[in-house]
Amino acid sequence: MPTTRETVLAALRARLQPLAALTLRDEVLPERVPAAGLIILRDGQPGEPEVTLSPLRYHYQHRAELEVVVQAGTGRASAFDDLIAAIGEALEADRTLGGLCDWVEPEAPASVDLPIEGAASLKAAVITVVLHYSTSGPLQ
């Protein structure tokens, strides 16, 4: 049976799957970025939980990361902005991931342009997504 952490991360990936961009989890950046863009979900860190007693509960603010990449010769900024907006809409549509989280909160991206010799430049950002959830134990 999967842990709460794994269930929440899988639900986050599933929430992003319907987007036009290819969504991967913990993969290396492929040689080619699809025309619609690329999202790589990194598991991130659950951090130190707050603990409550009676009943014993561990409350996490897990910081997962989305690496968002768009490659285009022209219209790169617009394509990137559209993808970021689509991610925001997907997360806002279900802030609890079907009841698995107390709350899902993305942070603002800080984008960078990455020149690629002999190819169209990449526009990329890391979006931290804070997943608030509780478990009955630190390994669950």
Secondary structure, 3 states (H helix, E strand, C coil): CCCHHHHHHHHHHHHHCCCCCEEEECCCCCCCCCCCCEEEEEEEECCCCEEECCCCEEEEEEEEEEEEEEECCCCHHHHHHHHHHHHHHHHHCCCCCCCCCCEEEECCCCCEEECCCCCCCEEEEEEEEEEEEEECCCCC
